[in-house]
Amino acid sequence: MRRPWQGQVEKPPQENVPRCDLSNPLCPGAVRANGEVNPQYMNTFVFDNDFPALQPDAPEPDACNHPLFRAASARGVCKVMCFHPWSDLTLPLMSLAEIRAVIDKWVELTVELGASYPWVQIFENKGAMMGCSNPHPHCQVWASNFLPNEAQLEDRTQRQHLQERGVPLLLEYARLEAQRKERLVVENADWLVVVPYWAVWPFQTLLLPRRHVCRLQELSDSEKDSLASIMKRLLTKYDNLFEVSFPYSMGWHGAPTGPRLGADCGHWQLHAHYYPPLLRSAAVRKFMVGYEMLAQAQRDLTPEQAAERLRALPEEHYRVRPREAA
């Protein structure tokens, strides 16, 4: 952190995004790449990705009898979900009711796609630094006919922990972090956010429910309300850290669905990962390269230092404070 920096400096995110620009394919009334016209939506809007990475009719690969060249078809669907009709809003600047509408749509899509697909991945890439090609507030939802690598790893390790200790891994972990508080960022009656003990990204966080919940659709109405609240608090702190629209990749992980809906998934605990890249400022990010790619990731900040910095930040968004003062 003290080393003089002469490396890459990022451009600051665009602050004055037009509220509605019909050249933006995610805006209400805009024409998308396939020629379809978006409806004049007033809240959330979901459509099939015009450039999907997964397709329901993907062909089977050619057979190969060598174990070093195994392949299987990857089938699924990819959807885009707009959070709000306005391009100049992000989740921390939305109202609690608007965030709750996003959560409700996440639940609806998880149920719909999870009826047949074993894995439904909700994820948001926020900011150009994280590969987002459009400033409009949105996420993606991919459903696949297989468990991806991260899901397989979490399924295996959570199952092993339950067998060895008799309690779900992340439920036990949340209780310990709630007691110790040194890595706690924000909390309420139903949820807590921590910089995880194993974090490698500078301000990485983990969002956890306090009770045992396997999937988004198991949340009660009050838990969805409190989830909207804690998301707004966390993301406001993120933006306030460097007073910039804070980039990150985030996503939800829950118990597998589809054919696994009737199976015993008690080892699973619902959670969301947030992976932000910024390190020293709005212009200097962490690079996961060299030793970290070839040997092992390292920490630039300890989890305790990162949590302390986030915890100390105000929960009033920096873009709102000047307007209210005026």
Summary of the structure (lengths in Angstrom):
residues: 326
radius of gyration: 20.4
end to end distance: 36.7
largest distance: 71.4
contacts: 951
relative contact order: 0.15
helix: 32%
strand: 17%
